[in-house]
Amino acid sequence: MPQNTRLRNIAIIAHVDHGKTTLVDAILRQSGTFRTNQAVVERAMDKGDLEKERGITILAKCTAIDWDGHRINIIDTPGHADFGGEVERILHMADGVILLVDAAEGTLPQTKFVLTKALKQGMRPVVLINKIDRPDARPDEVLNEIFDLFVALDANEEQLDFPVLYASGRAGWCAESLDAPRENLHPLLDLVLRHVPAPTVDFDAPFSMLATLLDYDPYLGRVLTGRVVSGTAKVNAQVHALDLKGNVTDRFRLTKLFSYKGLERAPVGSAEAGDIVCIAGMTVATVADTVADTSVSQPIQTTPIDPPTMAITLSVNDSPLAGTEGKKLTSTMIRERLMAENEGNVAIRVSETAGKDAFEVAGRGELQLGVLIETMRREGFEMSVSRPRVLLRKTEDGQTEEPYEEVIADVDEEFTGVVVEKMSVRKAEMVDMRPSGGGKTRITFIAPSRGLIGYQGQFLTDTRGTGVLNRLFHSYGPYKGEIAGRRNGALISTDKGEAVAYAIFNLQDRGTMFINPGDKVYQGMIVGEHSRDNDLDINVLKGKQLTNIRAAGKDDALILTPPRKMSMEDMISYINDDELLEVTPQSLRLRKKHLTPNERTQAKKRVS
């Protein structure tokens, strides 16, 4: 079968924060994609607000450059394990991968995950050891780690003979050895042309394309991105969409056809097999569908995505403050938004509960689910969020299994004891502990996903903010029994109003507060964490009794301990089964499911 010799499709894969997006920035500059005087923001591929704020890639994106008479399509992939679904399907568009590894941190869980997927597809990776200019870089040791990882993942001899480059993506250079000149990224681009195969295609067969990404354009409507597997796509051609079972789901005309040019989508009249293109004009066709000429009846096969391991329940916000900030409140609006997300995001699964007023959203982890909720609140939605729960499964002989994760903790040596102790309480099993240089220790655990819910905040506290925790789905294993959750009870507001500084001051010895003076509260809202293990109802609205008698010291300024601030993911992990997180466009509030003490008492009796 012939090759499209003037074309290369590559994906850049790596663990989170190892420098993929910064490297793509430098490639775009040095390939002449940007004008000399063009102002370009840093991490130009990360376009979403959340991506810019958090400094991570959430959605996979495509770009293209021209180099030495060839067109190179480059796919920037997410590095966080929660967005692994994006990585899995994006690899179907590539013929080769650049595996990026931090010269100091070495191979981490997501490195293993993305490399596993690439090797399974028969790809021969180019290894790029990045951030070589870090003062704590250890390139030789990291190269050995990479080779050991290839061997552990059963790479064949061809894959084990991988080329290696040393680089600094931020400085914009790479070199074939540590002693070679450090000038630019040309050695990488030249290596891609030599090492990555051109796509093998069938030009003469009817047009067919596997849809891999779905997004919405205000002018074009729904836009599908994918790789043309055979034939030629032409504007105005009549096509249909086939699902994985071969059923026709949509018939439409290719009204618009785009290929990538730098960061922009450029309209084209046709696209040949092997190229990555965007198409518009469909109303139903979606991710994993085959878009093809009407004579094609067999869908393009694709590997199944790993299933979700964690779920939360989203329901209508029924708190006393509901509707004061958001405009999208009803279950119908929430349902439509979740179903739209379910259509384009293959790594999540949405299902309705029996009452039709709540929805179970299953995904890979707390970050992925938190990003979805944060996106919805910025769109004006209000909702209540339950505590995450892991998805159990039954074996053929009736045994219950739960998901386990591989956890790698990089901590200062003085904190190894407390981390091992806290992880063992969460039913984790330590499988490796070794020094990683610079007074750091790397500890590897296999732990039930249940035990890790809410542990990130505790881990940072125990390591005084210096520890780094990475986790990745490992496998399903035997159910480990009960795991202790949050030990402290909640401080619960007894009334509705605005919190008063005087009341908070007098209640500080009861526990840690979550609110500031002037914050709106209501009965049943959680305003703090009790210092003991039971819940306590408190009145944060009680002001100072005014009299006409003045006494020395009575009017001193109140000194309040700053409240504890938590991110959305922290809050989702913090709540217990009888609690909810109220999410609105401007506020995040913790609350009890049942707001009054009587309702909570009755609910406990029903459970018991």
BELURSUL-V301038 format. One record per residue. N is the residue number from 1. PHI is phi in whole degrees, 0 to 359 (NA if undefined). PSI is psi in whole degrees, 0 to 359 (999 if undefined). Layout:
N/PHI/PSI, N/PHI/PSI
//
This chain:
1/NA/136, 2/290/164, 3/245/150, 4/273/85, 5/295/339, 6/267/17, 7/227/141, 8/225/137, 9/241/116, 10/232/149, 11/245/142, 12/258/120, 13/238/146, 14/186/170, 15/289/159, 16/301/138, 17/69/24, 18/266/1, 19/106/22, 20/298/307, 21/293/323, 22/295/322, 23/296/318, 24/298/321, 25/307/311, 26/294/322, 27/296/317, 28/298/320, 29/294/313, 30/282/344, 31/271/1, 32/81/16, 33/291/322, 34/264/147, 35/294/156, 36/302/321, 37/262/11, 38/283/130, 39/280/124, 40/232/130, 41/288/157, 42/292/147, 43/51/57, 44/298/334, 45/288/334, 46/276/94, 47/266/333, 48/289/149, 49/302/316, 50/295/324, 51/295/319, 52/292/319, 53/292/318, 54/269/347, 55/71/26, 56/230/157, 57/270/128, 58/254/317, 59/249/137, 60/293/145, 61/220/155, 62/247/150, 63/214/171, 64/212/144, 65/229/160, 66/255/130, 67/216/120, 68/52/44, 69/80/6, 70/243/155, 71/256/126, 72/245/114, 73/275/126, 74/244/130, 75/246/119, 76/269/123, 77/249/157, 78/293/153, 79/254/347, 80/274/140, 81/302/328, 82/297/336, 83/255/27, 84/298/333, 85/300/323, 86/297/318, 87/294/316, 88/301/313, 89/282/334, 90/291/331, 91/295/341, 92/292/341, 93/271/350, 94/253/156, 95/251/350, 96/201/165, 97/226/148, 98/257/115, 99/269/115, 100/261/128, 101/228/133, 102/293/132, 103/292/343, 104/256/314, 105/282/333, 106/73/201, 107/283/132, 108/234/175, 109/308/316, 110/289/332, 111/302/314, 112/297/317, 113/297/308, 114/291/325, 115/292/322, 116/303/313, 117/296/320, 118/291/317, 119/295/324, 120/297/330, 121/273/7, 122/79/14, 123/283/151, 124/251/98, 125/293/152, 126/264/125, 127/264/128, 128/238/112, 129/272/108, 130/262/169, 131/57/41, 132/292/343, 133/271/6, 134/293/142, 135/296/334, 136/259/20, 137/296/143, 138/221/66, 139/302/321, 140/294/315, 141/296/319, 142/295/322, 143/298/320, 144/296/320, 145/299/318, 146/296/315, 147/297/316, 148/300/322, 149/294/318, 150/302/316, 151/295/316, 152/297/333, 153/265/15, 154/61/41, 155/294/144, 156/280/176, 157/299/322, 158/297/318, 159/289/328, 160/290/338, 161/272/60, 162/271/142, 163/284/148, 164/236/135, 165/235/151, 166/250/136, 167/211/164, 168/229/101, 169/299/323, 170/292/321, 171/279/345, 172/80/39, 173/217/158, 174/213/159, 175/212/154, 176/281/345, 177/213/168, 178/291/340, 179/262/351, 180/289/160, 181/300/144, 182/249/85, 183/250/309, 184/201/189, 185/261/12, 186/301/321, 187/303/325, 188/292/313, 189/294/322, 190/295/321, 191/295/322, 192/300/316, 193/296/323, 194/281/320, 195/265/324, 196/276/127, 197/290/149, 198/290/150, 199/297/133, 200/275/124, 201/221/166, 202/240/99, 203/291/331, 204/275/342, 205/287/163, 206/298/155, 207/300/134, 208/210/147, 209/212/138, 210/265/119, 211/285/125, 212/244/325, 213/232/145, 214/233/130, 215/217/173, 216/241/131, 217/246/132, 218/299/337, 219/261/328, 220/258/343, 221/84/217, 222/286/133, 223/235/126, 224/255/136, 225/247/138, 226/191/181, 227/256/132, 228/286/116, 229/275/323, 230/211/159, 231/69/200, 232/229/132, 233/274/132, 234/230/141, 235/300/139, 236/77/1, 237/292/145, 238/274/126, 239/225/171, 240/223/166, 241/247/136, 242/244/135, 243/279/182, 244/297/339, 245/268/358, 246/92/5, 247/281/139, 248/283/119, 249/257/341, 250/200/146, 251/232/131, 252/198/174, 253/255/140, 254/286/86, 255/291/325, 256/222/146, 257/224/130, 258/229/147, 259/239/167, 260/270/141, 261/222/101, 262/64/230, 263/270/356, 264/256/157, 265/264/122, 266/252/131, 267/294/139, 268/227/159, 269/274/334, 270/205/164, 271/216/132, 272/273/163, 273/304/139, 274/102/336, 275/275/157, 276/260/124, 277/225/165, 278/244/139, 279/233/150, 280/230/162, 281/124/348, 282/269/160, 283/243/335, 284/240/324, 285/309/141, 286/215/188, 287/301/141, 288/80/355, 289/282/155, 290/261/119, 291/264/123, 292/209/167, 293/303/149, 294/296/346, 295/279/347, 296/276/131, 297/241/347, 298/258/125, 299/287/156, 300/284/128, 301/282/145, 302/223/150, 303/289/143, 304/292/147, 305/280/143, 306/303/140, 307/287/158, 308/296/153, 309/239/353, 310/218/147, 311/222/150, 312/231/161, 313/250/126, 314/256/130, 315/224/172, 316/295/140, 317/285/115, 318/244/25, 319/283/163, 320/301/340, 321/260/10, 322/300/138, 323/85/358, 324/277/345, 325/235/322, 326/256/163, 327/248/347, 328/252/97, 329/243/333, 330/280/159, 331/295/329, 332/296/316, 333/295/317, 334/296/319, 335/299/312, 336/299/319, 337/292/318, 338/291/322, 339/293/325, 340/295/320, 341/294/319, 342/298/328, 343/291/319, 344/262/346, 345/246/101, 346/288/347, 347/272/357, 348/241/161, 349/224/127, 350/247/133, 351/220/149, 352/273/147, 353/278/171, 354/301/324, 355/280/354, 356/67/3, 357/252/3, 358/219/157, 359/225/133, 360/268/124, 361/246/116, 362/255/137, 363/210/196, 364/272/335, 365/180/178, 366/296/324, 367/293/314, 368/299/315, 369/292/323, 370/296/322, 371/295/320, 372/298/314, 373/294/318, 374/297/321, 375/297/317, 376/294/320, 377/294/328, 378/288/342, 379/271/2, 380/100/13, 381/275/148, 382/241/141, 383/197/167, 384/250/140, 385/239/133, 386/273/172, 387/294/140, 388/295/149, 389/225/145, 390/279/154, 391/266/112, 392/275/163, 393/217/159, 394/256/138, 395/278/174, 396/298/330, 397/267/15, 398/87/5, 399/281/143, 400/272/132, 401/239/151, 402/230/159, 403/287/140, 404/246/152, 405/235/148, 406/273/125, 407/241/126, 408/244/119, 409/249/122, 410/257/112, 411/225/157, 412/296/146, 413/306/326, 414/293/342, 415/258/2, 416/299/320, 417/300/312, 418/292/324, 419/293/315, 420/298/319, 421/296/312, 422/294/323, 423/290/324, 424/293/325, 425/297/330, 426/270/20, 427/67/28, 428/273/150, 429/245/123, 430/282/128, 431/248/346, 432/198/144, 433/212/124, 434/211/150, 435/292/142, 436/242/15, 437/90/152, 438/67/30, 439/75/13, 440/257/154, 441/235/139, 442/253/120, 443/245/132, 444/248/131, 445/235/156, 446/247/117, 447/228/146, 448/296/138, 449/303/326, 450/303/318, 451/290/343, 452/268/350, 453/297/119, 454/85/3, 455/278/335, 456/306/312, 457/297/318, 458/297/320, 459/298/315, 460/295/323, 461/296/313, 462/295/329, 463/258/12, 464/54/38, 465/78/3, 466/263/345, 467/279/154, 468/236/126, 469/244/124, 470/237/139, 471/220/153, 472/207/140, 473/305/131, 474/253/304, 475/183/174, 476/267/142, 477/214/180, 478/301/144, 479/295/130, 480/269/3, 481/85/192, 482/293/138, 483/237/129, 484/298/134, 485/263/215, 486/294/131, 487/271/331, 488/273/146, 489/280/183, 490/251/149, 491/265/120, 492/244/131, 493/292/142, 494/264/353, 495/206/172, 496/256/138, 497/160/206, 498/247/133, 499/299/143, 500/249/136, 501/301/319, 502/299/317, 503/294/316, 504/298/319, 505/302/316, 506/283/347, 507/255/1, 508/300/328, 509/286/353, 510/280/339, 511/162/198, 512/264/128, 513/273/150, 514/253/353, 515/240/161, 516/254/159, 517/302/137, 518/94/347, 519/291/143, 520/284/133, 521/229/167, 522/211/166, 523/298/129, 524/94/354, 525/280/138, 526/276/118, 527/253/356, 528/183/179, 529/251/126, 530/292/147, 531/285/348, 532/246/183, 533/271/0, 534/253/157, 535/286/149, 536/222/126, 537/278/129, 538/226/157, 539/253/105, 540/265/10, 541/256/355, 542/286/113, 543/274/174, 544/286/136, 545/289/123, 546/271/135, 547/226/171, 548/265/13, 549/253/128, 550/257/137, 551/230/148, 552/299/134, 553/86/349, 554/286/335, 555/253/22, 556/297/150, 557/296/140, 558/280/133, 559/253/110, 560/259/137, 561/289/131, 562/304/140, 563/290/157, 564/283/126, 565/255/134, 566/232/146, 567/284/171, 568/299/316, 569/297/322, 570/299/316, 571/294/317, 572/300/321, 573/284/334, 574/285/323, 575/292/151, 576/269/178, 577/296/335, 578/264/17, 579/232/163, 580/225/159, 581/253/121, 582/271/121, 583/246/124, 584/228/168, 585/303/333, 586/244/345, 587/223/154, 588/234/121, 589/231/138, 590/269/143, 591/208/164, 592/277/148, 593/301/317, 594/255/120, 595/281/327, 596/263/153, 597/303/321, 598/298/315, 599/297/321, 600/293/320, 601/297/315, 602/295/321, 603/296/321, 604/296/320, 605/296/320, 606/295/323, 607/291/319, 608/282/999
//
